[in-house]
Each structure stands twice: as structure tokens, then as C-alpha cells.
Amino acid sequence: PGVIHMDITIYGKGVCIDDWPGYSLDLFTYPQHYYEDLDYVLIPHGIIVDRTECLAKGIMQDIGDNNIVVLCVLKGGYKFCADLVEHIKTLIRNSERSISVKVDFVRLKSYHNDQSTQDMQIIGGDDLSKLTGKDIIGTGRTMKALLNNIDKYKPKMIKVASLLVKRTSQPDGYRPDYYGFEIPNLFVVGYALDYNEHFRDLNHICVINDNGKGKYEV
């Protein structure tokens, strides 16, 4: 049977194996207007929260006494970033270290429906020094472009945290410093991940079905 495997000895690793069948939607509550639009729950909200806390611990181990400027990638990354920052702040409050945490925002847009496009916009992000928080990394093209943009500010350190990394056939795919789950190359929604601005109100990460894609296609 499929299982979710997490390497608890390395904070940056988390894996959903390819044949993981997911959880039945009947086991969870979710908005009624999506009842016919999803295949299954891939990662429940509770597991996301625990995994994000684990990532925060790993980041705090590596960051030393450096102040942190978090660059949140909107819109899909806002929920993961907010939860990650909250865990980091909690760890700081309960430690003897004096570390400030500031948050800035940038928006990347490179999808049309469920397909990655060649056109990309980078909007915002004037104070760059940074820990970068992103929701999901697929081909890595958008993240590479963002890092090139950040590099001109000559930050002391750049670390990238992403909730999800997709397994793709591209051998040069980008790998972040910290990530919650490695998942198959599926189009997932929920936990602020959207399909044409829909599904951000799902707490769980789910796999959208063909009906959902057709209903919300633009």
C-alpha cells in the first residue's frame, strides 16, 4: 500500500511516493462547492501543519544568530509562509536568541490553467536579503528567475523553503534548501494553491479532477 514517508533525521526531506492512492474525500470536511471537482486528498491539513513546524526547526538550526527577512511568494505561498513564519517566531520566543523576522512579498505568475507558460511576471520584493518561502516547485524555472533577481542585492545568505516539490523528468530541476513533501507530477490545489484563483479555500492539499479543470478553465 502507498504510504507517506518522511525522513525525520533530515529536516529538509519529505516524500509522498508515486503510488500513494491518497485519502478518500469522505474522510474530510471541505467546501461543498468543490464536491464534484476533486479526486482525493493527497496531504491532510494536520500533516501539513506538523511538517511545517519541523521545517521551522531545521531553519532555526541553520540560521544562527542572523536576522531573517522572509520573501513570501504570492499568492499560493501565503498560507505556507504565514504558518512557517509563525512557527519560527514561536521558536525564537522560546529561545535565548535575539533574532528579528521581517516579511516582504513578491508575486510570480507563470501558469495558464494547469500548464506552465514561458511568460513570467515578478512583481514586488524591494527589500531582499532573504529566506524565500514558496508553495510548490515544479520545473524550478520561476524560482531560478526569482533567485537571479534577488542576487543583485547581494544578500548575506539566501535559503529557499517550499512546501512541495514535484518530481519531474527534468534532470536539472531546482531543489530548495528546505521542503515539506516531494510529490508526483500532479496538479494539486488547496492550502492556498489555486486553479485559476479557485480552491484556495481548501484546508487540505487535493488532486483536482477533470471536471474541476473544465469547470474553472479560462
N, C-alpha and C positions, 0 to 999 in steps of 0.2 A: 504494500500500500504506500501511497505517497505520504511524505512527512515533511514538516518544516524543520530544517536543520540549522542550528546556529552554533558557530564556533565561540564558545564562551571564554576561551583563553585569549582571543584577539578581538578587541572591541570593534574593529572596523569591518568585520565579516558577518554576513547574514545571508542565508541561501534558501530559496524555495526551489526544490528540484523540478525538473521538467515534467514529470508525470504526476505531479501533485494535482489531484482532482478538485481541490478546493472544498469549501464548506457549502452545504445546502442553504439557500436563501431562507428556507423555512425556519432555520435556527436563529434568525436575527430579525430585529426591527429595522426598517428603513422606509423612506418616504413612499407613500402609496402611488405617487405619480410615476414611479420607476418600476412598478411591479412586473411589467412585461418587457423591460429593457435590459435585463441583466442575466448573465449565465450563472454566475456563482460568486461567492465571497472568496477572494484569494487570501487576504490578510485581515483578520478582525481588528477592530479598533483597540481593544485591550492589549493585543500583542504589539501593535504599533507604538503605543504609549510606553510599554516596558522596554522595547528595543531602543526607542529614542532616549530614554533615561540612560541606558547603557552606553550609547554613543556619547552623551554628555560627559560621562565619567572618563571615557577614553580621551576626549578633547581636553579636559581639565588636567589629565595626567601629562599631556604633551605640551600644553601651552605655557607651562612655567609660571612666572610672575608677570607675563606680558599682558597689557590691557588688550581687550578684544573689540574689534569693530566688525559686526556681523553684516554681511551684504545679503539681504534676502531677495531671492529671485521670484518675482511676481508673475502671474497670480498663483500658479499652482503650488509654489513653495511656501506660501504664507503660513499655512497651518503647521507644517512640519517645522518651519523656522521658529514660529511662536512657541511651540511646545519645547523645542530644543533649547531655546534661549531661557525659558522658564526653568528648565532642569539645571542649566548652567548657573543661573542666578541662585538657585537653591543651594547648589554645591558651594558656591562662593560664600553665601551667608553662613554656612555651617563649617567654614574653614577659617584659618587664621591669615589667609592671604588677602591683600588689598588689590583687587582687580576690577577695573571698570568695564562695563559692557555697553556699547552703543550699537544701534541698529540703523542701517541705511537700506534703501530699496532700489532695485533695478528691475526692469521688465524686459524679458526676452520673448519674442514671438516667432515661431518657425514651423507651426503646424497649420495645415488646412484640412479640416475634417480629421481623419486619422492618419494622414500622411505628412511626413516631414518634408518641408519645402526648402528650396535653395535660398530664398529670401529671408533675411533675419533682421529684426529691429532690436537695438539696445537703447533703452530709454531710462535715464536717471543714473544714480550712482556717482555722486560728485565727491564723496569722502571715502576714498578707497584705501584700506590698509591691510588686510581683511581675513576673516573666516567667512567663506561663502556657503550659504545654505540653499540647496536646490531640492526640488521634489523628486525628480526622476531623470536619469541619464540614459539615453538610448544610444545613438551613434556617437555622442560626445561632441558633435560639431558646434553646437551652441555654447557649450561650456568652454571649449578651446577658444572660441572667439571672445567670450567674456574675459577669460584669463589674459588674453593678449591685450585687451583694453585696460585691465587693471594694472598690468605690469608697468605701464608707462608712469604710474605714480610711485614706483619704487618702494613698495611696502616692505616692511621688515620680514614678514612671514605671510604666506598665503596657504590656507588649508581649505579643502573643499569637503563639505558634508552633504550627502544626498540620501534621501530615504530609500530610493530604489535605484538599482542598476539593471538594465536589460541585457540579457545575453543575446548578442547578435553575431552574425557571420563575419563581421569586420574585424580583422586581426589587430587593427590599430585603434580600437575603441578606447575612449578615455575611461580611466578608473579614478574615482575620487579617493581622498585620503581616508574618509570615513563613509560607510554606507550601511543602511539598515538591512536591506534584503536584496539578493540577486534573484531576478525573476525571469521566466521565459519571455520571449519577444511577443508579448500580448499587449493589446491596448487596454489599459486599466483606467478606472475612474474612481472618484471618491476621495475623502480626506483632502479636499481642495483640488484634486486632479479633475480636469474637466474634459468634456467633449463638446466643443463649440459653446462654452460657457454653461453647460448643464452638468449635473451630477456633483457639483462642489459641495452640496448639502448632504452628501452621504458620509457617515462616520467611518465606514469600513472601505477598504480597497477592494473593488469588484472588477470583474471582467464584463465589459459591455457586449451585448449580443447584436446580431444583425438588425433586429427590429429597432433597437435603440439607436444604432448608427443611422438607419434610414429615417427615423422619426425626427432626429435633430440635425440632419445633414444640411449644410448651407451651400 
